[in-house]
Amino acid sequence: MSVFDIFKKLDEEKAAKAAQPIEWLVVGLGNPGSKYDNTRHNAGFRALEGYCARTGLKIDKMKFKALVGEGMLGGRRVLFVKPQTFMNLSGEAVRDAAAFYKIPPERVIVLSDDVSLDVGTLRVRPKGSAGGQNGLKNIIYHLGSEEFPRVKIGVGKKPHPDYDLAAWVLGKFTAEEQKAIDRACEDAVSAAACIIAEGCAAAAQKFNGKCRMENGK
């Protein structure tokens, strides 16, 4: 095979992928604006931003009240979504994107922070309530369903029960927590890929409760 044949084959494969319809949404939750960078509430954004840095994917087109980008994940064509409505109204962007591409709730994967999990720990769930997370609550409202998978990224519990929850989730990670949250965010996208390719049960078995905080494992 000549070099021209190789490039032709690559172009054909690229065109074939581009022709595939969007089959899944992968939504990272967070608040827009630099003041919210590195906050606990922005773990979903951070997961997608890390994926972009590793792969060159661009999530930079404004559509559906969100920044979006198309790509392959888990062998399927995916629309990556970062709602720009602020956390409490995240469901508006998800609803509009899902309606446009005719994506049912069970193929909408949401990456979000979770204050009930230690920093660096993941939990995959095929469905369920919002668990106090306002972004998930709004998505449930706008989709009219709890039947969508989510990957919860542990951002740490409040220091004590009386600590203000809003202040906690809008606070930033400590220097000691940075490596753990970065690894968890990387694993969160891998978990989403596993959900797409193998299902929620397989993803839960591989990723639930696992933390790579120590020794990079």
Buried (B, 14 or more C-beta within 10 A) or exposed (E): EEEEEEEEEEEEEEEEEEEEEBBBBBBBBBBBEEEBEBBBBBBBBBBBBBBBEEEEBEBEEEBBBBBBBBBBBBEBBBBBBBBBBBBEBBBBBBBBBBEEBEBEBBBBBBBBBBBBBBBBBBBBBBBBEBBEBBBBBBBBBBBEBBBBBBBBBBBBBBEEEEEEEEEBBBBEBEEEBEBBBBBBBBBBBBBBBBBBEEEBEBBBEBBBEBBBBEEEE
